[in-house]
């Protein structure tokens, strides 16, 4: 078997401050990126166009009244062009870093076993200050709290899956095809949203401006409407539960307090 090919699909909207961390993390194993840009006006486009393995595309809002439904539509179909080309695809957000101490070895092992869908246990990462641009976040910002809502099936074999059927936000999925999960969960999803309180508050307000009537009506992205006090309460709640994820990565079966929503898929 030759070198493993991994394609990553994501959405960008004024993420220039997060892109260096994103690329530094995923460059270790991703061979090609497909990034749907939603009209960025910061340095995001310059950063992405400066990389040979990045294909930038326009994010088209299929539903003009909903960001969440438009993102869902893209996430459910964009990866299909990787069939017959990539061994694995990753569908993620720029602030979501999939983590394992040796992901390539893990995926080689899964490929040999016939595993086709690799769930990730979610963590809300938290840092009082925003990192310096040259940091590898999974090595320097390792404080995080288990968060069941961030448990996702972001990584799978595009040749084995006919439809991934994500719900809004990709928080759940109903995959169709040759769906085979590993016997236990070893992959973590590190959600790097809470990096500096003031910066997070400003980011929430910016993201709120991208929501549309159906999003507000259904509560999609409701956190972006939080007051400063509400965000601070949530921040403190996660901080109280936070631990070093490097220890959790060694013993996820023991230390992760929640069951993944995908357990019913494991028994197929």
PyMOL commands that set and color helices and strands:
alter all, ss='L'
color gray80, all
select helices_A, chain A and resi 16-26+44-49+67-82+103-113+137-140+148-150+168-170+197-208+213-218+222-225+228-241+245-250+252-255+263-266
alter helices_A, ss='H'
color red, helices_A
select strands_A, chain A and resi 6-12+32-37+54-58+88-91+96-99+117-127+143-146+152-156+161-163+176-177+187-195+243-244
alter strands_A, ss='S'
color yellow, strands_A
deselect
rebuild
show_as cartoon
